[in-house]
Amino acid sequence: MNACILYFSATGNTKKFAQAISTSLNFPIFNIEDMNPLAVKEYDLLIIGTPVHGMAPAKVISSFVEKLLNTDNKKAIIFSTFAIRKGSANKKLQEQLAEKGYTTILDTSKRGVRFGDEAFEDNIEQIQKILKSSSET
């Protein structure tokens, strides 16, 4: 599976989450602020991370997704970080990705303000399980 991790981080929490996923799965990681959405066309799985802003994905993430090329056979995993409530942030991002033709196979989130490296173990385990089951089908 050709996958990459894309993220935006306002406070550093989503970046830590993205780095933990990258370290665990050995996928390339990109800050979307430094990336053209067309550059991800070679990847068949996008792992996208966003902080929750007003119970929605960060606007910079939504804007990035809007610029993705349409597809009909690619997958996505969504991860988010939030301080109080995640609201429907992951669902909104999933809907935006679906409009571009992406099938979201997992969404996961982590509440907290200051994360240590071990904070994401459960989330990474979820990602590993879904990737394993996806590769077996």
N, C-alpha and C positions, 0 to 999 in steps of 0.2 A: 504494500500500500504506500503510495506516494503522498505523504502528509506534511503539513507545516502548521506551526502555531502562530497565530496573529493576535495581537493584543493592543489595547490602549490602557494606560494606567495614569490616573490623576494623582494618586497619593503614594504609589509604589506597591500597593497590595496586589493588584492584578498582575503587575510585572513579576512579583515573587511567585504567584500562582503559575504563571506562564513558564517561568524559569524552572520551577519544580517539575512541571510536565515535561519540558524539554530534556531535563537531566534524566528523568526516569525513562522516557521513551526514545530518546536520541533523535528527535525530530528538530529540524531547523526552526528558529524562532525569529519573528520579525515584529518590531514596533510599527503599527500601521501608519503612524505619523511620518515615517520615513519610507513609505512604500506606495507604489502605484498599484491599484487594484488589478490591473491587467497582468501584473507579474505573477499572480497566483494561478494563472490558467493551466499550468503544468501539474498542479496538485489535484488529486482526486478526493482528498479529505482536508477540510479546513477545520482547525481547532481554534475557535475564536473566543477571546476573553474580553470582558468589559466590566468596568465598575458600574454600579447601579446609581443613576442620577434621577431623582424624582420618580422612583419605581419604574424606570425605563432604561434601556441601554444608553450609554453615553452617545451624544449626538455625533461625535467623530466616528464612532463605530457604525452607526446607522448610515451616515454619509458614505463611508467606505463600502458598505454592503450594496448600497444603491448603485455604485459604480462598477460592481462586479459584472462580468460577462454572464449572460444567460447560459444555463446548462440543463441537462436532463438526466445526468447520471453521476452526479457528485454528491458527496456526503459532508455533513458538518457535525461537530461537537461544540456545544456552547458552554462556557464557564463564566461565572461572574462572582464579584465580591461586593459585599454591601455592609453598611454599618448598622442600619436599623431594620429595614424591610426590603426584600427584593421585589415585592410587588409582582408585576407581570413582565419584568425586564427580559427574562429568558424567553418567554412566550412571544413577546413582540419581536425579538431578534429572530426567533424561529420562523415567524410569519414573513419577515423581510427576506430571509434566506429562501424560503419556499417560493416566494415570488420570482426569485432568480433561478429556481429549479433545483435547489439543494434540499436533500432529505436530512433532517436532523436526527441523528441516531442516539444522542444523549444530551441532556443539559444537566449541569451540576453547578452548585454555588457554595460559597463559604462566607459565613458571617464573621466579622471581626474587624478590629482596628489595627492591631499589630500582630503580624503572623511570623511565627518561626518556621524553619524548614519542615518540621514534622507536621505542621498544621494541615497539609494537603494530602496526607497519606490515604485517607478514605476516598477522596475525590479521584486521586490517581488510580487507586484500585478499581473504581467504577469504570474509568476510561480504559484501563487495561482489559477488563472483562468484556466490555462491549467491542473493543478492537479484536480480541481473540474470537468472539462469537461471529463477528462480521467476516473475519478471514476464513472461517470454517464453512461459510455458506457459499 
